Amino acid sequence: QVHLVESGGGLVQTGGSLRLSCAASGMLATIDAMGWYRQAPGKQRELIATINRRGSSNYADSVKGRFTISRDNSKNTADLQMNTLRPEDTAVYYCAAGRWNTPAPTDFWGQGTQVTVSS
């Protein structure tokens, strides 16, 4: 089992920045990709960024160029730097991790952290 804990959410004005952090513990050798999802009220959960153990990352078009995912394998953390935030970025953000050879990080989930961007 892998346990994920997010931190760093909060309230920020349009154009501001926030950094989310995800701390992983447990059977970490079983996971490869880590990622961040978000879910806004009334909308489906959206995958916005992933990163694998080798540091290769991918982003949803909605955040490309504004958000940066990073990973420190020695500290077992995966962070999401969010810049130029917009009201439409308001959502609950979830950290997730996936076992080896799975197409997306969906096997383990954090509890979520709220990000609110005021206009």
Buried (B, 14 or more C-beta within 10 A) or exposed (E): EBBBBBBBBEEBEEEBEBBBBBBBEBEEEBBBBBBBBBBBEEEEBBBBBBBBEEEEBBBBEEBEEBBBBBBEEEEBBBBBBBBEBBEEBBBBBBBBBBBEEEEEBBBBBBEBBEBBBEE
